[in-house]
């Protein structure tokens, strides 16, 4: 069995995950294991191999400051850490299972739902963009994200080679990889003529030398790298401020709001859930059901 001294080199083992998992997943594993090791060091306990009672104590301590989903994710990270180190997996112990259930029952929480950027809101967001290169990019990004029912990570991953102009004035887009498609089977989606025009206008300014479809702009010049999801969130907040929207509901808008809003609009237009799942690449009904929860009720005030 691996001794504590060698187990403390757990960071080196994370290089084995590269290419097998998305960078964000690897970073989450790393952050969660780091939190576990730090807690063990502070409490004078051994992180690897960990005893079930140590893991139970860690999870219960984490539940005081973090949501249940974060606590559960950290348990998964502890499991992955032991496997990477070639150690027996202690996370299947019944005491750990019971601790996790106690944590969940003690803190029932409703999943927060991103506010949907429905067609009505989308039109206002497009009109609010400035008449400059940033406005060209943001209009194309908002409109395309809505049409594709895209996650923010899918939007920033798009490359110019992923889009094709069609004879009817629309675009065909291949989304090569997503959260629910880690192995890159991809899905084909189509856009409106408006999105095609906005993307064309953006590319005419940006040029064809840059591979990512959406890129940062620095001092009025395009930068040859992908846009970050943080930038999408920042643009959404800046647009809300421009529109004078109620700051009490501002946090409910997110980089997923275009995806949520488009799904809600499709439901109101009479499409069934199977069609919406195909359009947005959903694999299960549970997440989509949360997205559609507010679709038939005008509960948002702007």
Secondary structure as UniProt FT lines:
FT   HELIX           4..7
FT   TURN            8..9
FT   HELIX           10..13
FT   HELIX           14..17
FT   TURN            19..20
FT   HELIX           23..43
FT   HELIX           52..62
FT   TURN            63..65
FT   HELIX           68..84
FT   TURN            85..86
FT   TURN            91..92
FT   HELIX           94..106
FT   HELIX           119..127
FT   HELIX           133..148
FT   HELIX           152..157
FT   HELIX           160..162
FT   STRAND          163..165
FT   TURN            167..168
FT   STRAND          171..175
FT   TURN            179..180
FT   TURN            182..183
FT   STRAND          187..190
FT   HELIX           193..206
FT   STRAND          215..218
FT   TURN            219..220
FT   STRAND          221..226
FT   HELIX           229..243
FT   TURN            247..249
FT   HELIX           250..252
FT   TURN            255..256
FT   HELIX           257..268
FT   TURN            269..270
FT   HELIX           273..280
FT   HELIX           285..292
FT   TURN            293..296
//
